[in-house]
């Protein structure tokens, strides 16, 4: 055996020892990787039903949102109708106010004239009575003076 053969034997022995030394951590690492793989598989198995439930919930929320949207469309239509009705009521109120003003003005003029005429008649009648009373009192005073 030559020196090169001995060096090859020593190198192969060292390589064999290195492989044995590295085999132990590699085997332990294999167990860790197997455990991590199992944990990932368990997580995948547990998340699948959760995701299905989340999808169902999202579908239900979408249905509810569609119903809310439909309801809001109906409410908006009713509000538009109420706006139209309110506008019509406003016009009717304005017309009634104008009519009330016209009727008030039309009725007020003759009523004022009638009231003024009635006042004048009462005043004239009162003046006439007062004049008649004064004339009677004067006549009585004259008659008393004549007697005395």
C-alpha positions in Angstrom: 0.0 0.0 0.0 1.3 3.3 -0.9 1.1 6.6 0.8 -1.7 7.7 -1.5 -3.8 4.6 -0.6 -3.3 5.2 3.1 -4.4 8.8 2.7 -7.4 7.7 0.7 -8.3 5.2 3.6 -7.9 7.9 6.2 -10.0 10.3 4.2 -12.7 7.7 3.6 -12.7 6.9 7.3 -13.0 10.5 8.2 -15.8 11.0 5.7 -17.6 7.9 7.2 -17.3 9.4 10.8 -18.5 12.7 9.5 -21.5 11.0 7.9 -22.3 9.2 11.2 -22.0 12.4 13.2 -24.2 14.3 10.8 -26.8 11.5 10.6 -28.0 12.0 14.2 -29.0 15.7 13.7 -30.5 14.9 10.3 -32.6 12.1 11.8 -33.7 14.5 14.6 -34.4 17.2 12.0 -36.5 14.7 10.1 -38.7 14.2 13.2 -39.1 18.0 13.6 -40.1 18.4 9.9 -42.6 15.5 10.3 -44.1 17.2 13.3 -44.3 20.5 11.5 -45.9 18.8 8.5 -48.5 17.2 10.7 -49.3 20.5 12.4 -49.7 22.2 9.0 -52.0 19.4 7.8 -54.1 19.7 11.0 -54.3 23.5 10.5 -55.4 22.9 6.9 -58.0 20.4 8.0 -59.4 22.9 10.6 -59.3 26.0 8.5 -61.2 24.4 5.6 -64.5 24.2 7.6 -63.9 27.6 9.0 -63.4 29.1 5.6 -66.6 27.4 4.4 -68.5 28.9 7.3 -67.0 32.3 6.5 -68.1 31.9 2.9 -71.6 31.0 4.0 -71.6 34.0 6.4 -70.4 36.4 3.6 -73.1 35.0 1.3 -75.8 35.7 4.0 -74.4 39.2 4.5 -74.6 39.8 0.7 -78.2 38.6 0.7 -79.0 41.0 3.6 -77.3 43.9 1.9 -79.3 43.2 -1.3 -82.5 43.3 0.8 -81.4 46.5 2.5 -80.6 48.0 -0.9 -84.0 47.1 -2.2 -85.6 48.5 0.9 -83.7 51.8 0.5 -84.8 52.0 -3.1 -88.4 51.7 -1.9 -87.8 54.3 0.8 -86.3 56.7 -1.7 -89.3 56.2 -4.1 -91.7 57.0 -1.2 -89.6 60.1 -0.2 -89.9 61.3 -3.8 -93.6 60.9 -3.7 -93.8 62.7 -0.3 -91.7 65.5 -1.8 -94.3 65.8 -4.6 -97.2 65.7 -2.2 -95.5 68.3 0.1 -94.9 70.6 -2.9 -98.6 70.3 -3.9 -99.7 71.0 -0.3 -97.4 74.1 -0.3 -99.1 75.3 -3.5 -102.6 74.7 -2.1 -101.6 76.5 1.1 -100.4 79.5 -0.9 -103.6 79.5 -2.9 -105.7 79.4 0.2 -103.7 82.2 1.8 -104.2 84.3 -1.4 -107.9 83.5 -1.5 -108.2 84.4 2.2 -106.6 87.8 1.6 -108.9 88.5 -1.4 -112.0 87.5 0.5 -110.9 89.5 3.5 -110.3 92.6 1.4 -113.6 92.2 -0.5 -115.6 91.7 2.7 -113.7 94.3 4.8 -114.5 97.3 2.5 -118.3 96.9 2.6 -118.2 96.0 6.3 -116.2 99.2 7.1 -118.6 101.2 5.1 -121.6 99.6 6.8 -120.0 100.2 10.2 -119.2 103.8 9.4 -122.8 104.4 8.2 -124.2 102.8 11.3 -121.9 105.0 13.5 -123.1 108.0 11.6 -126.7 107.1 12.0 -126.3 106.5 15.7 -124.4 109.8 16.1 -127.1 111.7 14.2 -129.9 110.1 16.2 -128.1 110.9 19.4 -127.5 114.5 18.3 -131.2 114.8 17.4 -132.3 113.5 20.7 -129.9 115.8 22.5 -131.1 118.8 20.4 -134.7 117.9 21.2 -133.9 117.6 24.9 -132.1 120.9 24.8 -135.1 122.6 23.1 -137.5 121.2 25.6 -135.2 122.3 28.5 -135.0 125.8 27.0 -138.8 126.0 26.6 -139.3 125.0 30.2 -136.8 127.6 31.3 -138.6 130.3 29.2 -141.9 129.3 30.7 -140.5 129.5 34.3 -139.0 132.9 33.6 -142.3 134.1 32.3 -144.1 133.0 35.4 -141.7 134.7 37.7 
